Amino acid sequence: MRHARLDYNRFQDPLNLIPEDEPVFLLRGQDKFAPELLLRWAAKLRLDGGDVNMAELVEDHAQEMINWQQDCYCKQPDL
């Protein structure tokens, strides 16, 4: 897998399910934009007739990020 940030290359795919040249993007809980992006992604999945369970999983994860940001902190992403 290919990350946009080279310092994220430490994140691995132990089952090798992601091809080495496939671009991936990691959103962190501290990223103030991450929850909204996840909610939009889930909405697009629903509108496209995608898996409702997957959409709910992503929405739940977005809510976890929102809760975490309220309890801890959030900021603009940086390098």
Long-range contacts (C-beta under 8 A, 24 or more apart in sequence): 5-79, 28-77, 29-64, 29-65, 29-68, 29-69, 29-72, 29-74, 30-69, 30-72, 30-73, 30-74, 30-75, 31-74, 31-75, 31-76, 31-77, 32-69, 32-74, 32-75, 32-76, 32-77, 33-76, 33-77, 34-62, 34-65, 35-62, 35-63, 35-65, 35-66, 35-69, 36-62, 38-62, 38-65
